């Protein structure tokens, strides 16, 4: 048996073991992914585990065992966790822990390396596919966080209007937050429900709202939280304060929209200037590929710097134009 065949067999064995082990964990998380349970429901699951006298059905027993396995795995590999990654997962509202995210990322990378090796019979191709797959979860996570924060920012004015109406009707601020968690759509409802749960677990209103600001990283939300904290410390009419903050945010949104309209020509111009050389080069490759290939086979090797320099200059031009069109509001 050749060394290459032995190496492939070892890689496949490792991949199969990881996929089976982690498949059990993902199966246990199936209900959480589809049901979107809140913190209260998850705590109920954990509280129910030690009670051996309760007669559970077969499906419930299996789920309890998988939850135990999940807890044990997270405790054993807690060194993989970090506060930054935890904050990112909470901001994206992904119902997995930091340890599970890291394991998924590692398992996907190993599987991608094995697939690349089997398909191409080349270590370099396997490594290239593994590197690409390794960075995909991070890109998806950041994209999910960005999209969720944008959606939250669009709901903020409606949240403030609903909160102001609830306070004017006689509700306290925590009760108004509960109203928002019930009446608004996701992601605002999810985030304010988390604030309500944190308050119920013993955190102060100020700390819970500060945690919300850290998750969403929204300037308008920071203004709201700062105003609420100041009002809590010095007192005053909270309805008047909420109305003033709401009006300020409305003006900021209106001004930001006007700025985007005025700078639309510059932004789309940067797109055209960036993609036009690429489109022209692609068209020339289709029309006359021999003519374009001469650009990459010059008589002098140092002339290869010309196409590379063109790409760099296009990227720099795009960055400069976009920077000129960016106006802080």
For each residue, the residues with C-beta under 8 A, 3 or more apart:
1: 5 6
2: 5 6
3: 6 7
4: 7 8
5: 1 2 8 9
6: 1 2 3 9 10
7: 3 4 10 11
8: 4 5 11 12 117 118
9: 5 6 12 13
10: 6 7 13 14
11: 7 8 14 15 110 113 114 117
12: 8 9 15 16 114
13: 9 10 16 17
14: 10 11 17 18 110
15: 11 12 18 19 110 111 114
16: 12 13 19 20
17: 13 14 20 21
18: 14 15 21 22 106 107 110 111
19: 15 16 22 23 107 111
20: 16 17 23 24
21: 17 18 24 25
22: 18 19 25 26 103 104 107
23: 19 20 26 27
24: 20 21 27 28 66 69
25: 21 22 28 29 66 69 70 73 100
26: 22 23 29 30
27: 23 24 30 66
28: 24 25 63 66 67 69 70
29: 25 26 32 33 70 95 96 100
30: 26 27 33 34
31: 34 35 37 63
32: 29 35 36 37 42 95
33: 29 30 36 95
34: 30 31
35: 31 32 41
36: 32 33 95
37: 31 32 41 42 95
38: 41 42 193 197
39: 42 43 194 197
40: 43 44 197
41: 35 37 38 44 45
42: 32 37 38 39 45 46
43: 39 40 46 47
44: 40 41 47 48
45: 41 42 48 49 64 67
46: 42 43 49 67 71
47: 43 44 50
48: 44 45 51 54 64
49: 45 46 64 67 68
50: 47
51: 48 54
52:
53:
54: 48 51
55:
56: 60 61 64
57: 60 61
58: 61 62
59: 62 63
60: 56 57 63 64
61: 56 57 58 64 65
62: 58 59 65 66
63: 28 31 59 60 66 67
64: 45 48 49 56 60 61 67 68
65: 61 62 68 69
66: 24 25 27 28 62 63 69 70
67: 28 45 46 49 63 64 70 71
68: 49 64 65 71 72
69: 24 25 28 65 66 72 73
70: 25 28 29 66 67 73 74 100
71: 46 67 68 74 75
72: 68 69 75 76
73: 25 69 70 76 77 99 100
74: 70 71 77 78 97 99 100
75: 71 72 78
76: 72 73
77: 73 74 80 99 102 103
78: 74 75 81 99
79:
80: 77 98 99 102 103
81: 78 85 86 97 98 99 102
82: 85 86 98
83: 86 87
84: 87 88
85: 81 82 88 89 98 101 102
86: 81 82 83 89 90 97 98
87: 83 84 90 91 214 215
88: 84 85 91 92 141 142 145
89: 85 86 92 94 96 97 98 101 141
90: 86 87 93 194 215
91: 87 88 145 148 149 215 216
92: 88 89 141 144 145 148
93: 90 144 148 187 190
94: 89 101 141 144
95: 29 32 33 36 37
96: 29 89 100 101 104
97: 74 81 86 89 100 101
98: 80 81 82 85 86 89 101 102
99: 73 74 77 78 80 81 102 103
100: 25 29 70 73 74 96 97 103 104
101: 85 89 94 96 97 98 104 105 137 141
102: 77 80 81 85 98 99 105 106
103: 22 77 80 99 100 106 107
104: 22 96 100 101 107 108 137
105: 101 102 108 109 134 137 138
106: 18 102 103 109 110
107: 18 19 22 103 104 110 111
108: 104 105 111 112 133 134 136 137
109: 105 106 112 113 130 133 134
110: 11 14 15 18 106 107 113 114 130
111: 15 18 19 107 108 114 115 133
112: 108 109 115 116 126 129 130 132 133 134
113: 11 109 110 116 117 126 127 129 130
114: 11 12 15 110 111 117 118 126
115: 111 112 118 119 126 129
116: 112 113 119 120 122 125 126 127 128 129 130
117: 8 11 113 114 120 121 122 123 125 126
118: 8 114 115 121
119: 115 116 125
120: 116 117 125 126
121: 117 118
122: 116 117 125 126
123: 117 126 127
124: 127 128
125: 116 117 119 120 122 128 129
126: 112 113 114 115 116 117 120 122 123 129 130
127: 113 116 123 124 130 131
128: 116 124 125 131 132
129: 112 113 115 116 125 126 132 133
130: 109 110 112 113 116 126 127 133 134
131: 127 128 134 135
132: 112 128 129 135 136
133: 108 109 111 112 129 130 136
134: 105 108 109 112 130 131 137
135: 131 132 138 139
136: 108 132 133 139 140
137: 101 104 105 108 134 140 141
138: 105 135 141 142
139: 135 136 142 143
140: 136 137 143 144
141: 88 89 92 94 101 137 138 144 145
142: 88 138 139 145 146
143: 139 140 146 147
144: 92 93 94 140 141 147 148
145: 88 91 92 141 142 148 149
146: 142 143 149 150
147: 143 144 150 151
148: 91 92 93 144 145 151 152 187
149: 91 145 146 152 153 216 217 218
150: 146 147 153 154
151: 147 148 154 155 186 187
152: 148 149 155 156 187 188 191 216 218 221
153: 149 150 156 216 218 220 221
154: 150 151
155: 151 152 158 159 184 185 187 188
156: 152 153 159 160 188 218 220 221 224 249
157: 160 161 246 249 250 253
158: 155 161 162 184 188
159: 155 156 162 163 180 184 188 192
160: 156 157 163 164 224 242 245 246 249
161: 157 158 164 165 246
162: 158 159 165 166 176 179 180 183 184
163: 159 160 166 167 173 176 177 179 180 242
164: 160 161 167 168 239 242 243 246
165: 161 162 168 169
166: 162 163 169 171 175 176 179 180
167: 163 164 170 171 172 173 176 238 239 242
168: 164 165 239
169: 165 166
170: 167
171: 166 167 175 176 179
172: 167 175 176
173: 163 167 176 177 205 228 238
174: 177 178 196 199 205
175: 166 171 172 178 179
176: 162 163 166 167 171 172 173 179 180
177: 163 173 174 180 181 192 195 196 199
178: 174 175 181 182 192 196
179: 162 163 166 171 175 176 182 183
180: 159 162 163 166 176 177 183 184 188 189 192
181: 177 178 184 189 192 193 195 196
182: 178 179 189
183: 162 179 180 189
184: 155 158 159 162 180 181 188 189 192
185: 155 188 189
186: 151 189 190
187: 93 148 151 152 155 190 191
188: 152 155 156 158 159 180 184 185 191 192
189: 180 181 182 183 184 185 186 192 193
190: 93 186 187 193 194
191: 152 187 188 194 195 212 215 216
192: 159 177 178 180 181 184 188 189 195 196 212
193: 38 181 189 190 196 197
194: 39 90 190 191 197 198 212
195: 177 181 191 192 198 199 208 209 211 212
196: 174 177 178 181 192 193 199 200
197: 38 39 40 193 194 200 201
198: 194 195 201 203 207 208 211
199: 174 177 195 196 203 204 205 208
200: 196 197
201: 197 198
202:
203: 198 199 207 208 211
204: 199 207 208
205: 173 174 199 208 209 228 232
206: 209 210 228 229 232
207: 198 203 204 210 211
208: 195 198 199 203 204 205 211 212
209: 195 205 206 212 213 225 228 229
210: 206 207 213 214 225
211: 195 198 203 207 208 214 215
212: 191 192 194 195 208 209 215 216 221 225
213: 209 210 216 217 218 221 222 225
214: 87 210 211 217
215: 87 90 91 191 211 212
216: 91 149 152 153 191 212 213 221
217: 149 213 214
218: 149 152 153 156 213 221 222
219: 222 223
220: 153 156 223 224 249 252 253
221: 152 153 156 212 213 216 218 224 225
222: 213 218 219 225 226
223: 219 220 226 227 245 248 249
224: 156 160 220 221 227 228 245 249
225: 209 210 212 213 221 222 228 229
226: 222 223 229 230
227: 223 224 230 231 241 242 244 245
228: 173 205 206 209 224 225 231 232 238 241
229: 206 209 225 226 232 233
230: 226 227 233 234
231: 227 228 234 235 236 238 241
232: 205 206 228 229
233: 229 230
234: 230 231
235: 231
236: 231 240 241
237: 240 241
238: 167 173 228 231 241 242
239: 164 167 168 242 243
240: 236 237 243 244
241: 227 228 231 236 237 238 244 245
242: 160 163 164 167 227 238 239 245 246
243: 164 239 240 246 247
244: 227 240 241 247 248
245: 160 223 224 227 241 242 248 249
246: 157 160 161 164 242 243 249 250
247: 243 244 250 251
248: 223 244 245 251 252
249: 156 157 160 220 223 224 245 246 252 253
250: 157 246 247 253 254
251: 247 248 254 255
252: 220 248 249 255 256 329
253: 157 220 249 250 256 257
254: 250 251 257 258
255: 251 252 258 259 329
256: 252 253 259 260 329
257: 253 254 260 261
258: 254 255 261 262
259: 255 256 262 263 327 329
260: 256 257 263 264
261: 257 258 264
262: 258 259
263: 259 260 266 267 325 326 327
264: 260 261 267 268
265: 268 269
266: 263 269 270 321 322 324 325
267: 263 264 270 271 322 325
268: 264 265 271 272
269: 265 266 272 273 321
270: 266 267 273 274 317 318 321 322 325
271: 267 268 274 275
272: 268 269 275 276
273: 269 270 276 314 317 318 321
274: 270 271 277 278 314 315 317 318
275: 271 272 278 279
276: 272 273 279 280
277: 274 280 281 310 314
278: 274 275 281 282 314
279: 275 276 282 283
280: 276 277 283 284
281: 277 278 284 285 292
282: 278 279 285 286
283: 279 280 286 287
284: 280 281 287 288 291 292
285: 281 282 289 292
286: 282 283 289
287: 283 284
288: 284 291 292
289: 285 286 292 293
290: 293 294
291: 284 288 294
292: 281 284 285 288 289 295 296
293: 289 290 296 297
294: 290 291 297 298
295: 292 298 306 307
296: 292 293 304 307
297: 293 294
298: 294 295 301 303 304 306
299: 303
300: 303
301: 298 304
302: 305
303: 298 299 300 306
304: 296 298 301 307 308
305: 302 308 309
306: 295 298 303 309 310
307: 295 296 304 310 311
308: 304 305 311 312
309: 305 306 312 313
310: 277 306 307 313 314
311: 307 308 314 315
312: 308 309 315 316
313: 309 310 316 317
314: 273 274 277 278 310 311 317 318
315: 274 311 312 318 319
316: 312 313 319 320
317: 270 273 274 313 314 320 321
318: 270 273 274 314 315 321 322
319: 315 316 322 323
320: 316 317 323 324
321: 266 269 270 273 317 318 324 325
322: 266 267 270 318 319 325 326
323: 319 320 326
324: 266 320 321
325: 263 266 267 270 321 322
326: 263 322 323
327: 259 263
328:
329: 252 255 256 259
